Amino acid sequence: MSRVGEATRPARLAPGARVAVVAPSGPVPEERLQAGLDVLRGWDLDPVVAPHVLDRHGTFAYLAGRDTDRAADLQAAWCDPAVDAVLCARGGYGAQRMTDLLDWEAMRAAGPKVFVGFSDITALHEAFATRLGLVTLHGPMAAGIDFIKNARAQEHLRATLFAPETVRVIASSDATPLVPGRARGVTLGGCLALLAAELGTPHARPSARGGLLCLEDVGEETYRIDRYLTQLLRAGWLDGVRGVLLGSWKECESYERLRPMLADRLGGLGVPVVENFGFGHCEGALTMPFGVGAELDADAGILTLERPALR
């Protein structure tokens, strides 16, 4: 069975870099988009907004326009040689609907560049890993309320983009070991519901074997999180995973109710598991690079990257 391997690192950003903002999933509030663009300009970046970012689907209000238009925006941004990074505006739902519409051969030919997003964008993190073999950044999005109003989230993403060697050690002061120990592997993961929904699709990796798996979710009841984890377990997707990092569970049941289920489902893996690691749908969310070799110290709540996320 194949295992998670290290990926190609895109180049870091420099002042003046052009970054494209796209909306692969849900509709984007214009005022939040403008606030996010102001933050990016304050970093001396040159943000450009894809043509359909503010679209609304005529029938399905949860989509930022038609699948074909959302896919065209992402592909055009990625294949534009003047664009150094592609940042997602927000999550929601819709990335799965447009992933099969992308020309992956053309995107591979365009070469590596930085890709940032989380939540529903998990489907694209998986596709970028399997189709392009790239390191991607599970981090705050340009029109996300958790980005535009939180200095910590902004600064950790900014450091990752511009000076990735300064954030090779990623630590959370709130992290505690659910299962103690140390492990080495390659980072991957994202939103738990999306990872479960991606099973068996053409762009999903067949296994988390050899990986340090980052998991988080939002607005889910405990039994549903149980179901997602049970699906991954029954499918054998978690066989050979090296360690697990648990992020935020915003708008889920209280963590006191959630924790025993997580211990029940993950404790039998026999690998270190760290909880409250501070990524995902939470204030001050950390940017987590995917596709990078790293060591997890669950007892100390520290993830140490073997090399910077970006070259």
CORHU-V677756 format. One record per residue. N is the residue number from 1. RES is the residue in one small letter. SS is DSSP state (alpha for helix, beta for strand, coil for the rest). PHI is phi in whole degrees, -180 to 180 (NA if undefined). NEAR is the number of other C-alpha atoms within 10 Angstrom. Layout:
n=N res=RES ss=SS phi=PHI near=NEAR
n=N res=RES ss=SS phi=PHI near=NEAR
This chain:
n=1 res=m ss=coil phi=NA near=7
n=2 res=s ss=coil phi=-67 near=10
n=3 res=r ss=coil phi=-125 near=17
n=4 res=v ss=coil phi=-66 near=24
n=5 res=g ss=coil phi=-120 near=19
n=6 res=e ss=coil phi=-67 near=19
n=7 res=a ss=coil phi=-112 near=21
n=8 res=t ss=beta phi=-73 near=19
n=9 res=r ss=coil phi=-92 near=21
n=10 res=p ss=coil phi=-69 near=19
n=11 res=a ss=coil phi=-76 near=16
n=12 res=r ss=coil phi=-64 near=20
n=13 res=l ss=coil phi=-89 near=22
n=14 res=a ss=coil phi=-126 near=14
n=15 res=p ss=coil phi=-51 near=11
n=16 res=g ss=coil phi=91 near=13
n=17 res=a ss=coil phi=-61 near=17
n=18 res=r ss=beta phi=-91 near=19
n=19 res=v ss=beta phi=-124 near=23
n=20 res=a ss=beta phi=-96 near=25
n=21 res=v ss=beta phi=-106 near=28
n=22 res=v ss=beta phi=-125 near=30
n=23 res=a ss=coil phi=-129 near=34
n=24 res=p ss=coil phi=-76 near=34
n=25 res=s ss=coil phi=-125 near=29
n=26 res=g ss=coil phi=-89 near=26
n=27 res=p ss=coil phi=-64 near=24
n=28 res=v ss=coil phi=-113 near=23
n=29 res=p ss=coil phi=-68 near=14
n=30 res=e ss=alpha phi=-62 near=12
n=31 res=e ss=alpha phi=-66 near=10
n=32 res=r ss=alpha phi=-72 near=19
n=33 res=l ss=alpha phi=-60 near=23
n=34 res=q ss=alpha phi=-63 near=14
n=35 res=a ss=alpha phi=-64 near=18
n=36 res=g ss=alpha phi=-66 near=23
n=37 res=l ss=alpha phi=-63 near=22
n=38 res=d ss=alpha phi=-63 near=16
n=39 res=v ss=alpha phi=-62 near=18
n=40 res=l ss=alpha phi=-63 near=18
n=41 res=r ss=alpha phi=-65 near=14
n=42 res=g ss=alpha phi=-66 near=10
n=43 res=w ss=coil phi=-89 near=16
n=44 res=d ss=coil phi=66 near=14
n=45 res=l ss=coil phi=-98 near=18
n=46 res=d ss=beta phi=-114 near=17
n=47 res=p ss=beta phi=-80 near=23
n=48 res=v ss=beta phi=-123 near=15
n=49 res=v ss=beta phi=-98 near=18
n=50 res=a ss=coil phi=-63 near=18
n=51 res=p ss=coil phi=-58 near=14
n=52 res=h ss=coil phi=-108 near=20
n=53 res=v ss=coil phi=-60 near=26
n=54 res=l ss=coil phi=-98 near=18
n=55 res=d ss=coil phi=-68 near=17
n=56 res=r ss=coil phi=-130 near=17
n=57 res=h ss=coil phi=-69 near=14
n=58 res=g ss=coil phi=-68 near=11
n=59 res=t ss=coil phi=-111 near=9
n=60 res=f ss=coil phi=-107 near=11
n=61 res=a ss=coil phi=-66 near=11
n=62 res=y ss=coil phi=-86 near=15
n=63 res=l ss=coil phi=-112 near=25
n=64 res=a ss=coil phi=-84 near=28
n=65 res=g ss=coil phi=87 near=24
n=66 res=r ss=coil phi=-73 near=21
n=67 res=d ss=alpha phi=-55 near=20
n=68 res=t ss=alpha phi=-64 near=13
n=69 res=d ss=alpha phi=-72 near=20
n=70 res=r ss=alpha phi=-65 near=29
n=71 res=a ss=alpha phi=-67 near=24
n=72 res=a ss=alpha phi=-63 near=21
n=73 res=d ss=alpha phi=-61 near=21
n=74 res=l ss=alpha phi=-65 near=24
n=75 res=q ss=alpha phi=-66 near=20
n=76 res=a ss=alpha phi=-64 near=17
n=77 res=a ss=alpha phi=-64 near=24
n=78 res=w ss=alpha phi=-66 near=25
n=79 res=c ss=alpha phi=-88 near=17
n=80 res=d ss=coil phi=-79 near=12
n=81 res=p ss=coil phi=-65 near=12
n=82 res=a ss=coil phi=-84 near=12
n=83 res=v ss=coil phi=-96 near=19
n=84 res=d ss=coil phi=-98 near=23
n=85 res=a ss=beta phi=-153 near=24
n=86 res=v ss=beta phi=-120 near=22
n=87 res=l ss=beta phi=-112 near=24
n=88 res=c ss=beta phi=-80 near=25
n=89 res=a ss=coil phi=-78 near=29
n=90 res=r ss=coil phi=-166 near=30
n=91 res=g ss=coil phi=-100 near=25
n=92 res=g ss=coil phi=105 near=18
n=93 res=y ss=coil phi=-157 near=18
n=94 res=g ss=coil phi=142 near=23
n=95 res=a ss=alpha phi=-60 near=23
n=96 res=q ss=alpha phi=-63 near=22
n=97 res=r ss=alpha phi=-70 near=17
n=98 res=m ss=alpha phi=-111 near=19
n=99 res=t ss=alpha phi=-62 near=21
n=100 res=d ss=coil phi=-74 near=15
n=101 res=l ss=coil phi=-89 near=15
n=102 res=l ss=coil phi=-81 near=17
n=103 res=d ss=coil phi=-90 near=12
n=104 res=w ss=alpha phi=-69 near=16
n=105 res=e ss=alpha phi=-66 near=10
n=106 res=a ss=alpha phi=-66 near=13
n=107 res=m ss=alpha phi=-69 near=20
n=108 res=r ss=alpha phi=-66 near=16
n=109 res=a ss=alpha phi=-66 near=10
n=110 res=a ss=coil phi=-71 near=14
n=111 res=g ss=coil phi=88 near=13
n=112 res=p ss=coil phi=-75 near=21
n=113 res=k ss=coil phi=-154 near=22
n=114 res=v ss=beta phi=-75 near=22
n=115 res=f ss=beta phi=-131 near=23
n=116 res=v ss=beta phi=-131 near=25
n=117 res=g ss=beta phi=170 near=25
n=118 res=f ss=coil phi=-155 near=27
n=119 res=s ss=alpha phi=65 near=25
n=120 res=d ss=alpha phi=-59 near=25
n=121 res=i ss=alpha phi=-68 near=27
n=122 res=t ss=alpha phi=-51 near=24
n=123 res=a ss=alpha phi=-60 near=25
n=124 res=l ss=alpha phi=-78 near=23
n=125 res=h ss=alpha phi=-57 near=27
n=126 res=e ss=alpha phi=-63 near=24
n=127 res=a ss=alpha phi=-66 near=23
n=128 res=f ss=alpha phi=-65 near=21
n=129 res=a ss=alpha phi=-71 near=23
n=130 res=t ss=alpha phi=-80 near=17
n=131 res=r ss=alpha phi=-90 near=18
n=132 res=l ss=alpha phi=-113 near=18
n=133 res=g ss=coil phi=63 near=18
n=134 res=l ss=beta phi=-111 near=26
n=135 res=v ss=coil phi=-69 near=26
n=136 res=t ss=beta phi=-127 near=29
n=137 res=l ss=beta phi=-114 near=24
n=138 res=h ss=beta phi=-84 near=28
n=139 res=g ss=coil phi=-150 near=28
n=140 res=p ss=coil phi=-63 near=33
n=141 res=m ss=coil phi=-106 near=28
n=142 res=a ss=coil phi=-59 near=30
n=143 res=a ss=coil phi=-110 near=25
n=144 res=g ss=coil phi=-79 near=22
n=145 res=i ss=alpha phi=-62 near=16
n=146 res=d ss=alpha phi=-72 near=20
n=147 res=f ss=alpha phi=-94 near=25
n=148 res=i ss=alpha phi=-71 near=22
n=149 res=k ss=coil phi=-116 near=16
n=150 res=n ss=coil phi=-133 near=14
n=151 res=a ss=alpha phi=-66 near=14
n=152 res=r ss=alpha phi=-64 near=15
n=153 res=a ss=alpha phi=-62 near=22
n=154 res=q ss=alpha phi=-62 near=24
n=155 res=e ss=alpha phi=-68 near=15
n=156 res=h ss=alpha phi=-70 near=22
n=157 res=l ss=alpha phi=-66 near=25
n=158 res=r ss=alpha phi=-60 near=16
n=159 res=a ss=alpha phi=-63 near=15
n=160 res=t ss=alpha phi=-64 near=24
n=161 res=l ss=alpha phi=-74 near=23
n=162 res=f ss=alpha phi=-101 near=16
n=163 res=a ss=coil phi=-140 near=19
n=164 res=p ss=alpha phi=-61 near=20
n=165 res=e ss=alpha phi=-67 near=16
n=166 res=t ss=alpha phi=-81 near=12
n=167 res=v ss=alpha phi=-125 near=19
n=168 res=r ss=coil phi=-69 near=18
n=169 res=v ss=beta phi=-100 near=16
n=170 res=i ss=beta phi=-111 near=18
n=171 res=a ss=beta phi=-134 near=18
n=172 res=s ss=coil phi=-125 near=17
n=173 res=s ss=coil phi=-68 near=11
n=174 res=d ss=coil phi=-92 near=10
n=175 res=a ss=coil phi=-67 near=20
n=176 res=t ss=beta phi=-138 near=19
n=177 res=p ss=beta phi=-81 near=19
n=178 res=l ss=beta phi=-78 near=22
n=179 res=v ss=beta phi=-133 near=21
n=180 res=p ss=coil phi=-71 near=17
n=181 res=g ss=coil phi=133 near=17
n=182 res=r ss=beta phi=-122 near=18
n=183 res=a ss=beta phi=-156 near=21
n=184 res=r ss=beta phi=-118 near=20
n=185 res=g ss=beta phi=-178 near=26
n=186 res=v ss=beta phi=-112 near=27
n=187 res=t ss=beta phi=-71 near=31
n=188 res=l ss=beta phi=-164 near=30
n=189 res=g ss=beta phi=128 near=26
n=190 res=g ss=beta phi=134 near=29
n=191 res=c ss=beta phi=-75 near=24
n=192 res=l ss=alpha phi=-58 near=21
n=193 res=a ss=alpha phi=-60 near=21
n=194 res=l ss=alpha phi=-71 near=21
n=195 res=l ss=alpha phi=-62 near=22
n=196 res=a ss=alpha phi=-67 near=19
n=197 res=a ss=alpha phi=-69 near=15
n=198 res=e ss=alpha phi=-80 near=19
n=199 res=l ss=coil phi=-54 near=17
n=200 res=g ss=coil phi=85 near=11
n=201 res=t ss=coil phi=-86 near=13
n=202 res=p ss=coil phi=-64 near=13
n=203 res=h ss=coil phi=-102 near=20
n=204 res=a ss=coil phi=-89 near=21
n=205 res=r ss=coil phi=-70 near=21
n=206 res=p ss=coil phi=-76 near=20
n=207 res=s ss=coil phi=-166 near=20
n=208 res=a ss=coil phi=-95 near=26
n=209 res=r ss=coil phi=-54 near=23
n=210 res=g ss=coil phi=82 near=23
n=211 res=g ss=beta phi=-106 near=29
n=212 res=l ss=beta phi=-102 near=31
n=213 res=l ss=beta phi=-93 near=22
n=214 res=c ss=beta phi=-97 near=24
n=215 res=l ss=beta phi=-130 near=22
n=216 res=e ss=beta phi=-158 near=25
n=217 res=d ss=beta phi=-164 near=22
n=218 res=v ss=beta phi=-144 near=19
n=219 res=g ss=coil phi=64 near=11
n=220 res=e ss=coil phi=-114 near=15
n=221 res=e ss=coil phi=-76 near=14
n=222 res=t ss=alpha phi=-58 near=17
n=223 res=y ss=alpha phi=-66 near=12
n=224 res=r ss=alpha phi=-73 near=11
n=225 res=i ss=alpha phi=-63 near=23
n=226 res=d ss=alpha phi=-56 near=16
n=227 res=r ss=alpha phi=-64 near=14
n=228 res=y ss=alpha phi=-62 near=17
n=229 res=l ss=alpha phi=-64 near=22
n=230 res=t ss=alpha phi=-63 near=16
n=231 res=q ss=alpha phi=-61 near=17
n=232 res=l ss=alpha phi=-64 near=19
n=233 res=l ss=alpha phi=-65 near=15
n=234 res=r ss=alpha phi=-65 near=11
n=235 res=a ss=coil phi=-77 near=15
n=236 res=g ss=coil phi=78 near=14
n=237 res=w ss=coil phi=-69 near=19
n=238 res=l ss=coil phi=-92 near=24
n=239 res=d ss=coil phi=-62 near=17
n=240 res=g ss=coil phi=83 near=18
n=241 res=v ss=coil phi=-63 near=24
n=242 res=r ss=coil phi=-93 near=25
n=243 res=g ss=beta phi=-171 near=32
n=244 res=v ss=beta phi=-133 near=27
n=245 res=l ss=beta phi=-115 near=27
n=246 res=l ss=beta phi=-104 near=24
n=247 res=g ss=beta phi=-95 near=24
n=248 res=s ss=beta phi=-92 near=22
n=249 res=w ss=beta phi=-131 near=25
n=250 res=k ss=beta phi=-63 near=17
n=251 res=e ss=coil phi=61 near=13
n=252 res=c ss=coil phi=-94 near=16
n=253 res=e ss=coil phi=-65 near=16
n=254 res=s ss=coil phi=-56 near=12
n=255 res=y ss=alpha phi=-64 near=15
n=256 res=e ss=alpha phi=-62 near=8
n=257 res=r ss=alpha phi=-83 near=11
n=258 res=l ss=alpha phi=-77 near=17
n=259 res=r ss=alpha phi=-58 near=15
n=260 res=p ss=alpha phi=-60 near=13
n=261 res=m ss=alpha phi=-68 near=17
n=262 res=l ss=alpha phi=-61 near=19
n=263 res=a ss=alpha phi=-64 near=14
n=264 res=d ss=alpha phi=-65 near=11
n=265 res=r ss=alpha phi=-80 near=16
n=266 res=l ss=alpha phi=-104 near=21
n=267 res=g ss=alpha phi=-63 near=15
n=268 res=g ss=alpha phi=-77 near=9
n=269 res=l ss=alpha phi=-71 near=19
n=270 res=g ss=coil phi=73 near=14
n=271 res=v ss=coil phi=-129 near=20
n=272 res=p ss=beta phi=-61 near=24
n=273 res=v ss=beta phi=-134 near=31
n=274 res=v ss=beta phi=-113 near=26
n=275 res=e ss=beta phi=-115 near=22
n=276 res=n ss=coil phi=58 near=20
n=277 res=f ss=coil phi=-84 near=27
n=278 res=g ss=coil phi=84 near=25
n=279 res=f ss=coil phi=-125 near=27
n=280 res=g ss=coil phi=105 near=29
n=281 res=h ss=coil phi=-87 near=23
n=282 res=c ss=coil phi=-149 near=19
n=283 res=e ss=coil phi=-67 near=18
n=284 res=g ss=coil phi=67 near=20
n=285 res=a ss=coil phi=-60 near=26
n=286 res=l ss=coil phi=-75 near=25
n=287 res=t ss=coil phi=-87 near=27
n=288 res=m ss=beta phi=-112 near=28
n=289 res=p ss=beta phi=-72 near=24
n=290 res=f ss=beta phi=-108 near=26
n=291 res=g ss=coil phi=98 near=27
n=292 res=v ss=coil phi=-115 near=27
n=293 res=g ss=beta phi=-65 near=24
n=294 res=a ss=beta phi=-157 near=21
n=295 res=e ss=beta phi=-118 near=20
n=296 res=l ss=beta phi=-103 near=27
n=297 res=d ss=beta phi=-110 near=21
n=298 res=a ss=coil phi=-66 near=26
n=299 res=d ss=coil phi=-66 near=17
n=300 res=a ss=coil phi=-89 near=17
n=301 res=g ss=coil phi=68 near=22
n=302 res=i ss=beta phi=-131 near=20
n=303 res=l ss=beta phi=-114 near=24
n=304 res=t ss=beta phi=-111 near=17
n=305 res=l ss=beta phi=-75 near=22
n=306 res=e ss=coil phi=-70 near=15
n=307 res=r ss=coil phi=-154 near=16
n=308 res=p ss=coil phi=-58 near=20
n=309 res=a ss=coil phi=-64 near=28
n=310 res=l ss=coil phi=-120 near=23
n=311 res=r ss=coil phi=-88 near=14
